[in-house]
Amino acid sequence: MQEAFKQFGLPPALDEEIIRLIGTSMHDYETWLAEQCRGVDAAAVLAEANRLELEHVRTSATLYPCALEVLAELKEAGHFIATATNAPRDYFDAVLDGHGLRPFIDLPLCKGDGFANKRVMVATAMKKCPDRPAVVIGDRRDDVEAAHANGATAIGTAYGYGADGELEAADTIIRSLAKLPFVLP
């Protein structure tokens, strides 16, 4: 984002503003970006920011500590793992493939596939595995809301990008991904 802003002669965005947008909808991201681009072609800035972000995800982004180990443990224990992310498909594929996550994900759903919201994605995932208790794990309010709207347990991840207060309605909150296997039903 900062590099794209620099290329178009825009002042740098505050890091807090960028972090606040992680995990939100593309609509929220694009609306914010358009507000920052007064007098500049917002579509061009968006295209360059997205290109740079994909490059970053593929080359230098990192996972949370122990992410692969926890996913391997969950798969070995027989858990069905689905995703429900606001990401566009190209970004999500870059994350899954660039970090070796795809083998652990049974159902990789993202808003970029045309889902209206996370509630619909969670409902879709639950239909694929109806005989098991459903748990939604996430760092944003819409993760918690999607869980509860579908009768699932919501585990909030306080180590993510969500703002203070977004996880208040979660059934459980963890502060480290390593704790996840111990709180699952």
Secondary structure, DSSP 8 states (H G I E B T S, - for coil): -HHHHHHTT-----HHHHHHHTTS-HHHHHHHHHHH-TTS-HHHHHHHHHHHHHHHHHHT----TTHHHHHHHHHHTT---EEEE-S-HHHHHHHHHHTT-GGG-SEEEEGGGT-SSHHHHHHHHHHHSTTS--EEEESSHHHHHHHHHTT-EEEEETTSS--TTTTTT-SEEESSGGGHHHH--
